[in-house]
Amino acid sequence: MRQALPHSAASATVPRPDGIAGLKALKGAYKRRSIIGALEAMHAEMGDVFRLTVPGFNPVVMVGPEASRFVLVSARDDVRWRMEREPITLLLRHGVLVEDQDSHDKIRRAMHPPLHRRMLENHVEAMWRNTDQVIDAWQAHTTYDMLEEMRKVALLILTETLFGVDLTPDMARLWPGVLQAVRYISPGPWVLWRGLSRFGYDKNLKMIDDYLYQIIALRRANPGRQDDLLGALIHNPAMDDDLIRDQLMTMLIAGHDTSTATLAWTLYLLGKYPQAMIRAEAEVHAVLGDEIPRFEHIRKLTYLSQVIDESLRLFPPIHLGSRVAAADLEFQGYHIPAGTRVLYSIYLTHRHPQHWDAPNTFNPDRFAPGQPRPAPYTYVPFGGGPRNCIGAAFAGVEAKVVLARILQKRKLFYQGGDVRPYMGATLEPRPGVPITTQTR
C-alpha cells in the first residue's frame, strides 16, 4: 500500500446536502422516490463529489471519468474492496470479488485461463443450445417476464460452460436459493445497521452451498477436463474445497446476475423502440439466416453490438462501485479520511451531461463504426484498470449469442410501459419486462 497522502491545508471537506442546495436535492430525491433518483437529484444540485448524510451511513459519492480513474487506477492500492461484516463478504467469503491485493491477484490468476477470450469459441454452442432450451418452452399468446427468463438462460449457460454441469434437473430446487442470494447482497437495512448483516441467510442459501460442494466432490472423484473453471481450480494445488466453493459462488451469483440484467434491459429497449428492433432483426437474419450461431458470426453483428453497448451505458448492471479508504485520500481538492466509504456511480457517469450528448436518450448509433469512441473512463460497464471484470469477454459474447438466437427464432411483442431501474445486487428493470413471443 502506498503511504497515506498528507492532509493539505488547502483541501476541503466533502460537501453534504445542507442549505438551499441540500433542500433542493432532498426534495428531488423525495419526488423521485428511489435511491437512483436521490443520487440523480443530489448530483444535479451538488456536483461530482458529495457526501450522503443518512444516519449511520455517510459515504463520499463520486461521479465522472476522473472519479472512475481515481478509484479504479490511481488510488486502487489505497482503497479496499473487502468489508468484513457485509452480506456480500459473508456470502462470497473469499471469492475473488471481495479479496484485496495479493490474495485477489493469486485467485484471479487461477481463474483467468478458462475465462480468457481464446476459450470463448468453445462456449458458443452451449450458449445457443441453452437459449433454445428456455425459449422453446415459451407458449404462443403467453406473456413472459424477460428478467426471469433471462435468469434461467444465464444460469444454464454459466453452469455448463464454467462448472461442466447441467443445472436443468436442479433448477427448480435451487431457484429460491439463487433469488435469496441476490436479495441477500442487495442494498437493505444492513447499510444502516450492521447488526442485521446476517439477516436472510437461510436454508435456501445453504442448499446452494451444498450443491457447490457436491459438484466439487464429484469432479474430484472424476477429474476429467481441466479447461473449464471448476477443472482449473481443482487442479490448482493452492485451492482447497472451501476456496473453490467461494469462487464458484462468486461466479454463480455475481456472474449470472449481471448477464441476466444485461439481457433483460436490452430486450426491454428493443421492445420499447420498434425501429431498433427492426434493424436488429434484419441484421440477425442477414448474418445468420437459418444457420446456428457460430463464433465467426459474432463480429458481424455490429448493430446488435451497438444496442448492447447502449443498454450497458443506460443501465449498467454494476451501477455503483463501493470501496473503503484504507488511507487518507485527496481527490479534486477534497480530503477523504481513512475509513470512509467511497462510492463511485457508474450509472451517473454514463449519463453525465458534460460527457454524453442527450445522455438520457437511447441511441445505439453513438457506438456505430466511425463514431468517436467514448473518452477514457466515461464508459465503464465492466470497470477498468487491473481489476476490470474477469468475465467481461465472456459476457460480451454471451449477450450477442443469446439475443441473436432469440431474434432469429422468435418475434417479440413488448406488452408493458416504462420500467424503472431498481438498485438490487445489479440494476434490475422493475416491475419487469413483459414480452409475448411468436415462433418465426
N, C-alpha and C positions, 0 to 999 in steps of 0.2 A: 504494500500500500504506500502511496506517496505521502510525504509529510503534509500535515494539515496546513491549509493556507492561513496566513495571519489575517486577523480581522482588521481590515483597513479602517482608519478613522473616517475616510470619505464614504465608506459603504453605508447603505441604508437598510432599515428593517423592511422586510417584505410587506407591502400594504395589505390591510384587511378591509373587508366590505363595511367601512364605517362612514359616517357623514352622509352627504347627499348622494354620492356615488354608491355607497353601500345600500342606501334605501332603494335606489333605482334597481340595483342588482337583485336585491331580495324580492322586490315587487315583481320583477321579471321572472325570477325563479318560481315564485308562488303562482304566477299566471300560467306558466308552462307545466307546473306540477310534475316534474320529472327531474332526476339527477342530471341528465343530459341538458335539460332546459335550464337548470340552475347554473351549470357551468357555462353555457352559452351566454346567459344573461350577465354573469359576473365578468366573463371575458370581454363582452361588448362594452361594459362600463369601466373596467379596471385595467385593461391591457393584458399583456402577455405573461405577466408574473403577478400572482396574488396569493393570499393565504385564506383558506377557509376558517370559519370560526364556529364550528359545531362543537358543543361541549364534549370534551374528551377526544376530539379528533380535529387537529389543526395542521393539515398538510400544506406545504407550498405547492401551488399548481403552476405549471409552465406550459406555454403554448408556442408553437412556431418552430421553424427549422433550426434556429440557434439552440432552442431547448432540447430538441431531438439529438443534435450533435453533442451537446453538453452531457446529457445523461448516457447516451449510447457509446460515446467515444472519449471525449476529453476528460470527463470525470468518472469514467467507468470503474477505475480502481478505488474510488473513494465513495462509492455507493454500494449498498448491499441489496441483493435480491432476497436473501433468506430472512424470514421473520418468524421466529420460533413458535409462537403461540397462535398463529393464524391458521384458519382452516386449510388453506392450500398446502401449507407445510405439513400439517397433521395428516392430510390425505396422501400427499406425494412422498412424504418422509425425506428421502434423499434422492428424489428424482432430479434429473438434470436441470429442470426449470427453476428449482429452488436451492441450488447449490451455488457457491461463490468460488472464485479464484481457482486454485489448483484442483480442488475437488470437482468443480464443474468441468474444467478442461480435460481431466482424465476420463470422466464419464462421456463427455462429448466425443472424444477421440474413439472410444469403444463403440459408440453408436453410429459414427459417421459413415463407415463403408456401406452398410445396407441402405442408407438414405442418400447416397451420392447420386448425382444426376445420371451417371452411366448405367445405374441399375434400373432406371425408370422404364426403359423399353420392355423389361421383363414383366412389368406390372400392368401394362395396358389391357391385356386380355382379362385379368381379374377385375379391372375397373369396369369394363363394359359388361362383363358377364354378371357381376353383382348388381349393376344398374338394371339389367334386364330382369333379374330375379324380383326386384321390387316393383318395377313399372309394369311387368306382365301380369301382376296381380290386380292392377287398377281396373275397376269396372266402369263401363260407359254410364254417363249421366250421374256419376257419383263425384262429389267434391272431396278432395283430399287436402289436408294441410301440408304444404311442402316442407315446413320446418320439421315435422315428424317424419315425413317420407324420406327426406334427405338425410336425417339422422340414421335411419335404417341403412341407407346406401353407404354412408361414411363408415359406419361400424363394420359392416360386412367387408368392405374393401380393406380397411385398416387391419382387421384381424387375419384376413387371408394373406395379404401381402407381407406384413411385418411379423406376424406371430405364427404363420403357417397353419392356421386352424380355420375351420368352417364354423362360424358363430350361429348359423341357422338353427341347429337343434336347441341352442341355449338362449336364443334371442328373447323369447317371451319371459323366461325365468330371470334373466339378468336385466331386462329393460328397466324395472323400477329402481334397481341399484344404480344404473347409469344416470337416470334422471336425478336421483337423490345426490349423487356425486356432483353433478353440475350445480344443483341448488346449494349444496354444502359449501362450495367455494365461491359462490356469488356474493355480492355485497349484501350485508344484512346487519343484525344487531351486534355482531362481533366487532364491527368497526368502532362502535361506541363503548361497548362493554366487553373487555377481553375475557371476562369470566365465562361468557357464553360460547367461547370458541369451539367447544366440543359438542355444542347443541346440534343434533341431527345425525350424528354418526350412529347408525342403527344396523339392524340385521341385513338390510338390503346392501349396505356398503360392505359388510363382512362377506356377503355372498360373492361380490366382485373379487375381494381378496382371495377367497377360497378358490375361485375359478382360475385366477392367475397362478397361484401356487400349484394347482393341478396341472396346468399346461406346461409349467416349468418342469415338474416331476416327470411328466410323460416324455418330454423332449430329452431329458437327461437319460431316461431309460432307453430311448431310441433316438440317438443324436441326429442322424440324417443330415439334412442340408445345413450349411453354415452361412449361406449368403443372405438369409433374412435376419431381421433384428434379433429375434429370440435365439436363433442359432449362433449368431455372432457373440451375443452376451454370454451364452452358456459356455462357449469355447474360450472365453477370456478368463484366465485364472484369477484375475483380480475381482471377479464378480461372484459373490455368493447369492443364494436364492433370494435373500431379502433385498439386496441391491438390484437384482434383476427385476423383482416384483415392482420396485419403485419406478424403474424406467418404463416397464410395461403399463403401469397405472398412469404415468405421465402421458404416454402416447395414446392410451385408450381414452382418457378423459379430455385432456387438453388438445390432443391431435384430432380426434373425431369432432369435437365441438366447434373448432374453428372451421373445419371443412363444411360442417352442417350449416353454419351461419352464412358462409360464402355462397353456397349453392342456393339456399333459401332466399337470400337477398337478391341474387342475380335473377332467379325465376320471378321474384316479385317485380323487379324493374322491367324485365322483358314483358311480363303480363300487363303492367301499367302503361307501357309505351309501345303501342302496336307497331309503329314503324321500325323500331329496333328489333322487335320480334320478327317481322317480315325479312329484314336484312339478314338476321342471324340464321333463320330457317333457309333462306336462299343460299347462303354460303355453305351451310352444312350439307345441303343436298348437292351443291356443285362439287364439293370436295369429297364427300363420302359416297354419294349415290346410294346404292344398295349394299355397299361393302361394310364389313365390320370395321370399327375404328382401329387403325394401326398407328404406331409411333410416328411414322413419316407423315401422317395426316395432320399431326398436331400443329406444326409450324405454319401450315397453310390456312389455319382457322384464324385469320388476322382480325376480322371484325368481332368474332366471339371473344377473342383475347381482349379487345378494347372494352367490350361490355363488362367482362370480369374485372378488368383493371378499374373501370369507373365504379363498379359496385364496391370494390375494395376501398376506393377513395371515399365514397359517400358513407359507407357503412363498414368500416374496418372491424373485423371480428374482435381483435385485440385492440380495444379502443382507448385504453388507458394503461400507461406503464407505471408501476409502483416500485419505489426504492426507499431505502433509509440511508441518510447521510452518515457515513462512517467517520467522517472528519468534517471540520468546519469548511464550508464551501463559499465561494464568491461567484455570483452569476449576474451579469449585466448591472453591476453596481450594488447588488443586494447581498446581504450577509445571511447565510443559511447555517445555523448551528448544527454541530454533530448531534445525531439522534433524531433529527427532523425527518418526517416522511416527505418524500418528494414525488409528486405525481406529474407526469407529462402527458398531455392529452393528444393522442394521435387523431382522434375524431375532430377536434377543433383545428389542429394543424392542417388536416386535409381539407378543411373548409375556410382556411384563413383568407380573408378578402385581399390582403396585400400580396398573396402569392398565387391566387387562382382567380381566373375570370369567371363571373357568375358562379361562385363556389357552391351554391346550394342546388344548382341545376344539373340534371342528368344529361351528360353529353359525352358519349363514348368516343366521339371524333377528336376529343382533346388528346387521345392516346393514339391517333391514327399515324401510320408511317409518314414521315416527313414533317410531322409536327414537332416543335421543340419539346424535349423531354423535361419533366419536372425538375426544378432546381434541387440540388442535393438536400436531403433531409426534409423536404416538403412533402414527400410521399414515402411513408414508412409502414406499409401494412404488415410487413414481416420483420419489423425492427431494422437494425443496422449495426455496423461495426462487427467486432469479433463474436458477439453473441446474437447475431441475427438468427431468425427461426431456423432450426435444424431441418425442419420438414418443408421449407419454402418451395423447393423444386418439386417435391412430391405433390404438394398441394396444388401447384400450378398445372401440372399435367392432369391430375385427378379432376380438377374443375372442368377442364376442356373436354376430357373424355366423357364424363358423366353428362354434362349439358349437351354435348353434341349427340350423344346416343339418345337422350330424351327427345331432342328436337327432330332427330332422324326418324324415330318410331311413333311419336305422339304429336297431335295437335293440341295446344294448350289454350284454355279459356279462363282468364282470371275472373274470379267471382266477387272480389272484395273491393273496398275503397282504399283509402290511405292507411298505412300502418305506422306505428311509432317505434323508434328504437328503444329497446329495453336493455338496461345495463345488468345483465346476468354475468355468468362466467365469461361469456362473449356477448357481443352486441346482437340481440335477437330481434326479429320482426314480431311485434305484438299488434293485434291479438293472434296473428298467424298469416299464412299465405294460402288462401283458399283457391284451388285451381281444379277445374274439371278438364278431363282429357278425352281425346278421341283417337283411336288407332288409325294410323295412316294406311 
